[in-house]
Amino acid sequence: MSEDDFKEMNKAENNMIKELKEVIETQDLNSEAARNVFENHKAWLKFSWKSYSKEAHAGLAKMYVSDKRFAKYYNDKAESDKGVETLYNIIIKYAK
């Protein structure tokens, strides 16, 4: 991965976390912020995935909530115990 790609990947994650915090507050999964969370997470994944599928994205979201390490990571980043749950709900909604 190039340095520029690495910077763009981190930017996508940072934007995703910023919007995720907003959705945690509003709990509005139909908001522009929720859609942006999904799109930024998808963009972030595409830096390391050779191909993208909505099914794989949804499967990853399921792993996030079932694995305490991922749950801790997203809860810590979002500064909320609802971080991983909200991210999961967003991904499942938009990965249809």
N, C-alpha and C positions, 0 to 999 in steps of 0.2 A: 504494500500500500504506500502510495506516495505521501509526502508530508502534507500536500494540499488536500488529498483525499482524507487523511486523518483529521485534519482541521475541520473539513466539511462534515465528517461523521460526528465529531464532537459537537459541532454547531447544531446538527439535527437533534442530537440527544438533549442538549441544553434547551433548545426550543421546545422539545417535547415535554420536558420536566416543567418548564415554566407554564405551559398551557395545562398540563396535568394538575398542577396546583390550583389553577382557576376552576377546572371541572370538579375537583374535590370539594371546593367551596360551594359551587352552585348545584352540583349533582345533575347538571343538564347534559345528558348524553347526546342531545340533538343540537347542541350549540356548535358554533364555528370553532370554538376552542377544542371541543371533543374531536371534531373532524381533523383539526390540525394535529392533535396528539397522534391520531392514527396515521396520518400522512407522514409526520416526522419519524414515527417509529418504523414505518415501512421504509422510508428513505435510509434510516440508520441501518436496518437489516440488509438492505441491498449493497451496502459497502462490503459485507462479508459473505453474503449468499450468492452462489453462482446463478441461481434462478429463484424467482419469487413465486409463491402460490398463496392464495388466501387460506387454504386448508392448513398449510404449514405454519402460517402466521397465527392462526387460531390455536393450533397445537402448541406452539411456543407459549402463548398466553396461558394455556392450561398448565403448562409446566411452571410458569412463574408463580401461580397461586399454590401449587402443590409442593414446591420446593422452598423450604424456609430460607435458603440462601438468596434466591431471587426475590422472594417477598421482602426480606430485610433490605436488600439493595434498593428496591423501588420505594419502599416505605421511608427509608432514610433519605433518599434523594428528594422525595416529595414532602418530607417533613410531616408525615401523617401515617397513621396506621391504616388508612384507607387507600394508600398509594397503589399498591399492587392490585387490590380489588377493583379500583376504578379503572386502572389501565386494562385489566382483563375485560371488564364490561365494555369498554370502548372498542377494544380489538375485536371482540366477539360480535359486536353490533355492526362494525364497518367491514369486517372480513367476510361478509355474506356473499 
